[in-house]
Amino acid sequence: MPLNPITATAIQSWLTQRIATELKISPERIDVHQPFASLRLDSVFVVTLAVDLEEWLGTAIDPSIFWEMPDIASLSDWLVDAYLPSQTPSR
């Protein structure tokens, strides 16, 4: 886990960068409120993304969360507010 507390904004940025790289587009083209389904991410990438995210956050992440949450913003907020309770939630 990074040394500083994780914020929803930091998670959004991290996810946006990873997804943009996979889609071969600039991160600025990804709206954090754009539905995951519209990004057309394949299951292999989503599993890899979940593994990388769990390594970065230092906690297990089930890849199915990318289908349960509607978008990057919602996932980031949920992770900070409900899933990472050991730190103070902040944006």
N, C-alpha and C positions, 0 to 999 in steps of 0.2 A: 504494500500500500504506500502511496506517496507520503512524504513527511507531513505535508499540510493537510488539513481537513478537506475532504472532497466536497465540492459544491455541484449543484445541478448544472451550472454553467460550464464547469470543467468537464463534466461527463458529456454534456452536449457537444462540446468542442472535440473531445476525444472521439466520440462516435461519428460525428460529422466528418472528421479527417479520415477515419478508417473507411467509412462508406464511400466517400468521394474518391479515395484511392482505388477502391474496388471497381467503382463505376467509371473510372477514368474521366472524372469531371472535377471542376474546382469546387472546394468546400462551400464557397459562396452560393453555389447553385442549389444547395440542399436547404430546404426550409425545415426547421426542427419540428414543425407542426404537420409536415407532409406525412401521410399514412405510410407505415412500413410496407404495406401491400403494394403501394404504387411505386416503390423503389425497385421492385422485382429482384430481390436478393435471393440467391439460391440457397438451399438448405446447407450445403457444405460451407459456404461463406458464413452463414449465420452461426453455425456451430463453432467455427474458427473464431468469429467475433466474440462469442460468449466466453470461450476459453481465454482469449486475450484480455477481455474485460475483467474476468475473475482474477487473472494474474495481476492486473493493474490495481484492482480494488482490494485484493487479498481476501476474497470471499467467494464461495461457490455461486455461480450464475447458471440457471437452467436455460438452455437455448430457447425453450418454448416461450419465455418471457417476451421475445421479439414478436410473437404472434398474439400474445395476451394484451400487450400494451399497444395503443394506437399509433404512437409516434415517438420520435427521439425525445421531445420535451416531456411527455408523460412518463416515459421510462426513466429519464434522468431525475425527475421530481420524485417518483416513487422510490427509486434507489436511495436517494438522500433522506427522504422523509420517513420511509417505512422499513427499508431493508438494511440500511447501515445505521442502526440505532446507537452504536457506540460513539458516534460523533455528534456534535451539535449541528442540526440541519441549518443550512444557509444557502443562499443563492447568490 
